[in-house]
Amino acid sequence: MKKSLLALAALTAFAGVASAQSSVTLFGVVDLNARSVKSGTTSIKTLSQDGIASSRIGLRGVEDLGGGLRAGFWLEGAIQPDTGCGTSAVPTPAAGAFNCGGQSWQRRSTLSLMGGFGELRLGRDYTPTFWNHTVFDPFGTNGLGSQTNLMAQPGGSTNPLGSGATTLVRANNTIGYFLPAMGGLYGQVMVAAGEGIFGNKYTGGRLGYAGGPVNVAVAVGKTELTSSNDLSAVNLGASFKMGNFTLFGQYHKYEVDTPANTDQTNLMVGGTLAMGAGTLRLSYGKASADVTAREGTQVAVGYVHDLSKRTALYGTFSRIANDTGARYAVASLPAFGGTEAKPKSTGYEFGVRHTF
């Protein structure tokens, strides 16, 4: 009996060591809101999602390989909690049922080796040039206040952001390297294989410094649109913390080789103010271009109230004023209606977000 107890204790201890060397975590976000949007003369009220965070579900794990070397994976997919679907595809009725399609890992699917040298990461991931958009946005590129509302609009080849690139946010088939901790200095480089498909091949990098109240980063990237035409991006983002207030700023420039004179510049300034359990968020953004039909300005204000570390209530109001011919909108629905020369897009939403 005593030997059996000793054997059981040894096995238990061994299992504890094994579990300490590797771990797998289930995580996610569910974010839903009641939303009202009017673009031009068309308006719509919806139960929508992703007001302050992208709804998602994921698995991540790390294994200690010894000698300071670790292996890790990250699988993360979008979910649609308003319909129960597992992907961002529009659900369609099928044989009297609601057909959503299966879950995919289109947000991130990577495999990494990590150590004192930094991190080598393979798979689908954010591009370096998108990071500044989301890190230095008071609204985190989510919801009606996201400054990415001014990134793209229908415009075909006359709009650099509508030129066929699939790498504005993420890229497939990537090899990336991230610097190790270096006293506040951080950075990454990424190469994405086109694999014979124009719009997929990408090269880019990002370098920044975060120390004390300051965080600043610059990024550059290039996407191969055709054998003789590229989309180039350069952006700069910064934040500065002053007590309970954090100031944010961004600059972005996009251009294609052909056609000429179709550059687009985006500017944003904003801030967040912590007020007890709540946070006030403000931003002003502008998109301007050589082609004046792409000019627009956005003003957004929002408030987030934390009920706990994982659950929050929020409200956001946003308004975009377009110059003649422009059609920037605070949300994808509804499509612009009417023939107004300088149409506006306005929206508000109230919601709840829970993380796990």
N, C-alpha and C positions, 0 to 999 in steps of 0.2 A: 504493500500500500504506500509506504513511504517512498519507494523508488518510483512508483507511478506518479505521485505528486511532484517529485523532483523532475521527472521527465516532462510533465505538463507545464511546470514553471519554466523549464528551459525552452520549450516550444513557444510559450507565450512571450518570453523575452525576445526570442528570435523573430517572431511575428512583429513585435514592436519595433525592432531595428529595421526590418524590411519596409514597414509602413512609413517610417521616418525618412527612408531614402527615396521614396516616390510617393506622389500624391496626384489625385484627380479631383477637380472641382467642377460642380455644376453651378452655373450662374445665369442671370438674366435680368431683363427689365420689361415691365409692362406699363405702358403709358397711354392713357385714353383721355379724350376731351370732347366737349361739345363745342362746335365751331360754326361760325357764320362768316361767309366771305362774299364780297361783291366786287366783280371785275367788269368795268364798263357798265353796261346795263343789265348784266346777268348776275344773279345771286343764288346762293345755295346754303342750306344748313345741313350739317353732317355730324355724325359721331365719328371722330377721326382719332388719329394716334400720333405719337412722337412729338408732343408739344414742347417738352424740354429734354427728352432723351429718346434715343432710338430703341423701339421695342425689339427685343432679341432674346435668344436662348443660346447657350454655349457650353462647351466643355473645354477645360484646359488642364494640363498636367505637366509635372516636372519629375525627372528621375536624376538622382545624384549618381554620377558615374565614377566618382572618386577623383582625387588629385585636382579638385577645384573645377572639374568639367561636369556640366549638366546637359541633359537633353530635355526638350520640351515640345509640346504641341498645343495648338489653339484652333478649335473649330467653333465658329460663331455664325449663326444664321438669323436673318430677319424673320419676325413673326408679325402677323396682323391680328391683334387681339380683338379688333372690332368685328371681325368675321370668323376668327378661329383658324385662319389660314396660316400655313407655315412658310410662305414665300411672299415676295412683293408683287407677284403676278395678280392680275385682276381675276377674282373668282367668277366662275360661270356656272349656271344651273346645268345639271346633267342627270337625266333620267329621274327627275323629281327630287334630286338631292343637290347639295351644294358642293361642287367640285373645285377644290382649291389647288390640287397638285401636291407633291410631296415636299418635305423639308429639305432645304439645301443649305450649304455653308458659304453663301455668297458674300457675307460681310468679311469674314476672315477665315482662311484655312492655311495654317502654316506649321512648319516643323523647324525646330531651332537647335543649335548647339551653342552653349553659353559657357563663359569662363572669364578668366582675367583678361583675355584678349578682347572681350566684348561679346557680341552676339552675331552669329551667322544665321539668317532666317530665309527659308524657302517657301514659296507658295503664293497665295493671293492675299494682298494686304493694301493698306493705304499707301498712296504715293507720297514722297517727301513734299511735293508742292501742295498737297491738300492739307497737311498737318497745320500749317499756319492759319488756314481758313477756320478750322474748328477750335484750335487751342486759344486763339486770340479774339474769339467772338463771344461777347457777353451771353449770347443765346446758344452757344455751342453748336451752331449750324443745325438747329432743330426748330421746328415749328414756324409760326407766322413771322417771327422776328429774325430768322436766320439771314445773315448777310449773303448767303449763297442764292437767295431769291434774285439777286442782281447779277448772277454769274452767266446765265444763259436764257435765251428766248428763241422762238422760231425765227430763223433767219438764213438757214442753209449756209452756203459758202461765204456769204458776206459777214458772218458772225464767227469769230475764231472758236467760240465755245459751242458752236453748232456744226463743227466741221467734220464730224465723224470719229473723233477720238473717244476711246472708251476708258481713258486713263485720268480723267479729271478728278476722280475721287479714289478709285482703286485700280490696281493692275493685276492681271493674271500672269502666271508662269514667271514669277520674279525670283531673283537672287538679291538679297539685301544684307548689308553689314551695318551694325550699330556700335558706336564707340562705347567703351567701358566708362564707369564713373571717373571723371577727371576734374574734380574740384569745381563743378558747376558747368563745365563745357560738355555739350552733347552734340551728336550728329549722326547722320546715316547716309548711305548711298544705296541706290537701287538700279538694277537693270532688269527689264522685262523682255522676254523673247516674244517677237511678233508671231512666230510659228506660221508664217505665210499669210497673215491677215493684217492688212493695213489698218492703222488706228490702235493696234495693240502693243507695238514695239515702243518701249519707253526707257529713257535714262534720266536719272535725276539725283539730287543730293540736297541735304539740309544741314546747317550748322547753327548752333545757338549757344547761349549762355544764360543760366538761371542761378542767381545768387542774391540773397537778401530780398529786397523788394522788387528787383528787376528781373525780367525774363524777355529775351529778344532772340529772334531767329530769322535767318534768310534762307531761301530755297530756290533752286532752279531746276527746270525739267524740260525735256523735249520728247515729243511723240511723232513718230513717222506716219504721216497721213497717206502719202503716196511715195513712189520711188524718187520724186523730185520736190516734195512739199512736206514741210514740218510745221507742227504747232509748238511754239516755244512759250514757256511760262517762267516768270520770275516774281517772287513775292517776298515781302518783309512784314513781320509781325512783332509786336512788342506789348508788354504790360508793365505797369508800375503800381505797386501797392502803397497806399498812404493811409495808415490806420485802417478804418473799416471800409474805405473806398479803394477800388482798383480801377485804374484807367487802362483802356485797351486801344490799340491802333493797328491798322493794316493798310498795306499797299500791294496791289497785284497788277501785273501787266501781261497780256496775252497777245500773241501775234502769229499769223501764218505767213509763209513765204509768198503764197499765191491764193487769192488775188492780193495785190499790194494795197496799202492804206486801209487795212481793216483791223488795226490794232484796237484792243479794248483795255481800258484802265479802270480798276475798281479801288475806291478808297472807303475806309470805314473808321469811325471813332466812336467809342462807347465806354461804358463803365458799369460796375456793380457796386452796390452799397449794402453792406451787411447791417441788418437792424434786428438784433435779438435772434428770434427763430426764423426771421424772414430775410429775403434778399431782393432788393430793387434792381432791375436791369434796364439799361437804356442804350440805344445805338442810333447812329445816323450814318447812312451809306450812300454812295453815289457811283454809278457806272457811266462812263463817258467813252466816246470812241471817235475815230476818224469818220465813221458813218454815223451821222447824227441821229438816225432812227434807232440807235441802241442806247440812248441816254435816259436815265431815270434816277430818282432819289427815293430812299426809304427811311422812314422814321418809325422806331419801334420802342415800346415800353412794356415791361412785364414785372410780375411779382411772384416769388416762390416762397411758400411758407412750409417749413419742415415740421411735420407732425412727429417724426422720429428720424433716426439715422437712415432709414430705408424708405419712408413714405413721405410724400410732399403734395400739397395742393398748389395750383398755380393759375395765373391768368396772364394773357398777352394781348396787346393791341398793336397792329401794324398797318402802315399806310404807304403805298408807293405812288408817286406822281410821275407819269411818263411824258416825255417830250413827243412831238409829232412823229407818229409811226411806230413808236416803241410799244411793247406789250409785256413788260415785266409784271409779275404778279406775286402776291404774297402766298399763294397756294396754287397747285396745279388744277384744282377744280374751284369754280367753273371756268370754262373757256370764256374769253372776252366776248361780250356782246355789244352791239351798237356800232356806230360809225364816228364816235367822238374823236376829234383830232388829237387831243391830249388826254387819253383815258387814265383813270385812277383805279387802283386795286386796294381794297380795304378789308380788314378782317379782325375778328377777335375770337378768343377761345378760352375756355375754363376747363381745367382737368385735374387729374390725379396721376402720380407716378409712384410705382413701387419697384424696388430692386431686391434681388435675392441672390 
